[in-house]
Amino acid sequence: MKVKVLVFSVLRDIVGVEEMEREVVEGATVGDLLEGMIAEWPKLKDWEGRLLLAVDLAEILLTQCASGEGGPTLLHKDCFLK
């Protein structure tokens, strides 16, 4: 499955583009995607604990997991990509 990845700020300088498509296996998590990107661009590892990610515009906090109705669901790196 293909997912679109938007890259901002300093991370854009590291990867060299502002948008890319990545191929991931069905059932892949955000953590899986991040691991693959770090393997390709090792300097991303320096930012791993400070990244703000989103899936379908819902923010993903890599250190917190909570959910609720009526608003974005905050997830951790084990959340599944759609």
N, C-alpha and C positions, 0 to 999 in steps of 0.2 A: 504494500500500500504506500502511496506517496503522501507526504505531508509538506505543507508550506511552512518555512521558517523565515521569520523576519528578524533582522539583526540590527541593533541600534548602538550608537555611541562608540566607545572604545572597542567593543567586540566586533563592530563592522570593520575597524582597522585590522583586526586580527584575521578575520576570515576573508576580507577583501570584497564582500558583496553586501548589499542591504537586504536581499531576498534570495532564497534558494528552495529547491525541492529536495527532500531526502526520502530515500526508499527505506521503509521499515517493515518488519514482518507483522502480520496480523497478531494483535494482542500485545504489541510493543508498548512499553511505558515511556513516560517522559525521561526517566532515568536512562533507559536504553538509548533513546535518541541522543541525550547529552553525552553518554559514554562514547558513542560513535563519533560525535563531533569533536570530543576531546582527543580521541585517537588520531583524527585527521589534523586538528589544530591544537597541539599540546599546550599552547599558551592560554587556552580557555580554562585550563585547570586552575590557574591563578584566580579566576573569577568565580569558581564553582559555588562557593558559599554565599556569594553576593548577587546571584542572578535572580531576576524576576521574570518568570515565564508565564505564558498564557496558552490555554487550549480553548478555542472558540471564544476568545475574549474573556474567559474566566481566569483570573489570576491564579497562579500556582506558586505557593510559598513552599520552598523545599524543606522547611523545618516545621511546618504546622499543618495539621489536617483537621478541617472542620467542614460541616455542611449545613445548609439551611435552605428553606424554600423562599421564593420571591426575590432572590438575588444571586450574584455569582457564588459559585461553590469554590471554596479554597481547598486546594488539594496538595498532596506532597508528591515527591518525585516518582512514587510508585503508581500514580494515576495512569490510566490507560489512554493512549491516543485513539482518536476516533477515525 
